[in-house]
């Protein structure tokens, strides 16, 4: 990944703080530029629009999450353990963002809902990590699905409500203990499906 120029890094840092503090409605390129000590024209040299700057802030968070997931996928644990940890880490990351950083969560939700390029790329990379772990389980004999692609689709579909921003927002008032119990049950079912070759 290419290194960012100091000015670009400074813009992103300030933009991240402004987005977190003021939210999408009050986020402006002019205010970001002023705090970064430059003109708004200079900001536009790096980010062609306000939307592009917001997306870049969201992308930083997404890539940080992807690195944590990749560390799990690259670990020495058995495939079943890694798959469980992947699901839990992804669900927790998005859930924590909703509760701890609602303005950034709103920006993420918008990017996902409007199918921005950053959200599509993130979805592709995260799916690739799930595929890699499931393939590892198949290669080791831990997973024995009848159809590899259907099994992967099942896991992705089954975890959707615990991971997708829109689903998380709808259940924001549900007690965390209830969500954790349901997710733990879902993970047990998903692993059982992969291990027994039901699909």
Secondary structure, DSSP 8 states (H G I E B T S, - for coil): -----HHHHHHHHHHHHHHHHHHHHH--HHHHHHHHTS-HHHHHHH-SSHHHHHHHHHHHHHHHHHHHHHHHHTSSS-HHHHHHHHHHHHHHHHHHHHHH-HHHHHHHHHHHHTT-HHHHHHHHHHHHHHHHHHHHHHHHTS---S-HHHHHHHHHHHHHHHHSHHHHHHTTTS-HHHHHHHHHHHHHHHHHHHHHT--
